[in-house]
Amino acid sequence: MLPIALDPTKLRIGLTGEGDALARRKAFLQAAGVEQALAADAGRLDVLFVVGLPREQSAALAAQARAAGTLVNVEDVPELCDFHVPAVVRRGDLALTVSTNGKAPAISRLIREWLERAFGPQWSGRLQIAAHARERWRSEGCATEELSRRSRELVAREGWLP
């Protein structure tokens, strides 16, 4: 597993499918900053999500996408996926993710639910405070190690983590 975070403003992301799964995945993509997922023209995409379609149709779309160099995720069909989507808790720009490499999604969901309780909505504001402080410290010429030290001190002083 290679955990990475992709910038949706620099990628062409597609979504195709049917039913409730399509609506859920669309909401997930929008929360991640994908303004509008493109229709599934695999030749023009970097990433394609396929949801709620029959297996044969999903397999054909996945093969077409791969042939065009597009990364594919077919929901709930790991053998057709180039990547899987972790469970996510979003608090503004803070994204906490949990993955079991697709082996135990229920465990990922359980941990995500715990993280939602442990990291409430206040973390969005906390992240903004930390980001502004870091920006100020960088403008003062702080080196990376100093930025890290000051960030740790801020979190400790504010009592944000136990």
Secondary structure, 3 states (H helix, E strand, C coil): CCCCCCCHHHCCEEEEECHHHHHHHHHHHHHCCCCCCECCCHHHCCEEEEECCCHHHHHHHHHHHHHCCCEEEECCCHHHCCCCCCEEEEECCEEEEECCCCCCHHHHHHHHHHHHHHCCCHHHHHHHHHHHHHHHHHHCCCCHHHHHHHHHHHHHHHCCCC
